[in-house]
Amino acid sequence: MNSPLSNVHFLFPFSTVCAQRKARKSIPSEPQRFVAISSLEDRLISKVEQIEASASISDYEVLLIGFKGHCLGKIREICARADVKVTASFANCSHLSKAASLKHLFTHIIVNTEAFGSSDDAVTEILNVRPNLVDIALLIVAPSEPSDNYGSERDSLCDGTFGANLTTGRMKIGLVTAARKVVDRAL
């Protein structure tokens, strides 16, 4: 009997796959090609590569929206300690609508909800823009929230919420968690 999964070699050691992938990357003169045993295995290996890439926090490029003055300085300091590049920042929250056209320049967008005047205005604006930003990690800073939240119930709004008193460790966790959510959405 020939089932759709009969060509998938689930017993192929993961370490061997990683070694083969590294060998393919070390050959600069040839284009990187991989003949997949099956489309399922190809998708799984692709997902592993994307997750590995998302774990490299020093490669993240962040756009900050709605931060100014002391708040901007504080979040830049947290990002610097977390080894994250703040590529650009816009103090005016109306620039969120322009972020979709710039999304190819960033891996993450972090939005300060306090810049919108009220949380209802922030939620409305983010929900309007979110459909154009599903392929980028979108995080919000909500100082009125007591803790961070990365639950799936917020996925239509953002990939995660930073609560009060943001720290370097929480910043790292949030950025990696949000990047993994983007990878999962792409598959």
Secondary structure, 3 states (H helix, E strand, C coil): CCCCCCCCCCCCCHHHHHHHHHHHHCCCCCCCCCCCCCHHHHHHHHHHHHHHHHCCHHHCEEEEECCCHHHHHHHHHHHHHCCCEEEEEECCHHHHHHHHHHHHHCCEEEEEHHHHCCHHHHHHHHHHHHHHHCCCEEEEECCCCCCCECCHHHCCCCCEEECCCCCHHHHHHHHHHHHHHHHHHHC
